[in-house]
Amino acid sequence: MLKDQTLKVVVTFPNTTTALAMEAACKEDGIPGRIIPVPNQISAGCGFSWCADAGEKQRIEAYIAEKKLLVSAVHLIEL
């Protein structure tokens, strides 16, 4: 039985270094989410993405801008 899918914000990165920089910054500042493999619905360069609940999208986008983190895109998808 498949579990119910929920809407998530998924941030993709151009390379592994930028994904790890996001992970370190978010952990340090208590930003919710975690590193996951890039979902099949998305095509991305490095294979890693940051995933959090969809309700955190604006907060995460603001955080990325504030910290000047390098990302490829921010997506809303069901996982």
Contacts in CASP RR format, 6 or more apart in sequence:
PFRMAT RR
TARGET T0000
AUTHOR 0000-0000-0000
METHOD contacts of the structure
MODEL  1
MLKDQTLKVVVTFPNTTTALAMEAACKEDGIPGRIIPVPNQISAGCGFSW
CADAGEKQRIEAYIAEKKLLVSAVHLIEL
5 78 0 8 1.000
5 79 0 8 1.000
6 53 0 8 1.000
6 54 0 8 1.000
6 78 0 8 1.000
6 79 0 8 1.000
7 53 0 8 1.000
7 54 0 8 1.000
7 76 0 8 1.000
7 77 0 8 1.000
7 78 0 8 1.000
8 51 0 8 1.000
8 52 0 8 1.000
8 53 0 8 1.000
8 54 0 8 1.000
8 76 0 8 1.000
8 77 0 8 1.000
8 78 0 8 1.000
8 79 0 8 1.000
9 51 0 8 1.000
9 52 0 8 1.000
9 53 0 8 1.000
9 54 0 8 1.000
9 55 0 8 1.000
9 56 0 8 1.000
9 57 0 8 1.000
9 60 0 8 1.000
9 74 0 8 1.000
9 75 0 8 1.000
9 76 0 8 1.000
10 36 0 8 1.000
10 38 0 8 1.000
10 39 0 8 1.000
10 42 0 8 1.000
10 49 0 8 1.000
10 50 0 8 1.000
10 51 0 8 1.000
10 74 0 8 1.000
10 75 0 8 1.000
10 76 0 8 1.000
10 77 0 8 1.000
10 79 0 8 1.000
11 22 0 8 1.000
11 49 0 8 1.000
11 50 0 8 1.000
11 51 0 8 1.000
11 60 0 8 1.000
11 64 0 8 1.000
11 71 0 8 1.000
11 73 0 8 1.000
11 74 0 8 1.000
11 75 0 8 1.000
12 38 0 8 1.000
12 42 0 8 1.000
12 44 0 8 1.000
12 45 0 8 1.000
12 46 0 8 1.000
12 49 0 8 1.000
12 71 0 8 1.000
12 72 0 8 1.000
12 73 0 8 1.000
12 74 0 8 1.000
12 75 0 8 1.000
13 19 0 8 1.000
13 22 0 8 1.000
13 44 0 8 1.000
13 45 0 8 1.000
13 46 0 8 1.000
13 48 0 8 1.000
13 49 0 8 1.000
13 50 0 8 1.000
13 70 0 8 1.000
13 71 0 8 1.000
13 72 0 8 1.000
14 45 0 8 1.000
14 46 0 8 1.000
14 70 0 8 1.000
14 71 0 8 1.000
14 72 0 8 1.000
15 45 0 8 1.000
15 46 0 8 1.000
16 46 0 8 1.000
16 47 0 8 1.000
16 48 0 8 1.000
18 46 0 8 1.000
18 69 0 8 1.000
18 70 0 8 1.000
18 71 0 8 1.000
19 35 0 8 1.000
19 46 0 8 1.000
19 47 0 8 1.000
19 48 0 8 1.000
19 49 0 8 1.000
19 50 0 8 1.000
20 35 0 8 1.000
20 48 0 8 1.000
21 69 0 8 1.000
21 70 0 8 1.000
22 50 0 8 1.000
22 64 0 8 1.000
22 69 0 8 1.000
22 71 0 8 1.000
23 34 0 8 1.000
23 35 0 8 1.000
23 50 0 8 1.000
25 31 0 8 1.000
25 63 0 8 1.000
25 67 0 8 1.000
25 69 0 8 1.000
26 32 0 8 1.000
26 33 0 8 1.000
26 50 0 8 1.000
26 63 0 8 1.000
29 63 0 8 1.000
31 52 0 8 1.000
31 56 0 8 1.000
31 59 0 8 1.000
31 60 0 8 1.000
31 63 0 8 1.000
32 52 0 8 1.000
32 53 0 8 1.000
32 56 0 8 1.000
33 50 0 8 1.000
33 51 0 8 1.000
33 52 0 8 1.000
33 53 0 8 1.000
33 56 0 8 1.000
34 50 0 8 1.000
34 51 0 8 1.000
34 52 0 8 1.000
35 48 0 8 1.000
35 49 0 8 1.000
35 50 0 8 1.000
35 51 0 8 1.000
36 48 0 8 1.000
36 49 0 8 1.000
36 50 0 8 1.000
36 51 0 8 1.000
37 47 0 8 1.000
37 48 0 8 1.000
37 49 0 8 1.000
38 44 0 8 1.000
38 45 0 8 1.000
38 46 0 8 1.000
38 47 0 8 1.000
38 48 0 8 1.000
38 49 0 8 1.000
39 49 0 8 1.000
39 77 0 8 1.000
39 79 0 8 1.000
41 77 0 8 1.000
42 49 0 8 1.000
42 73 0 8 1.000
42 75 0 8 1.000
42 77 0 8 1.000
44 72 0 8 1.000
44 73 0 8 1.000
45 72 0 8 1.000
50 60 0 8 1.000
51 79 0 8 1.000
52 60 0 8 1.000
54 76 0 8 1.000
57 74 0 8 1.000
57 76 0 8 1.000
60 74 0 8 1.000
61 74 0 8 1.000
63 69 0 8 1.000
64 71 0 8 1.000
64 74 0 8 1.000
END
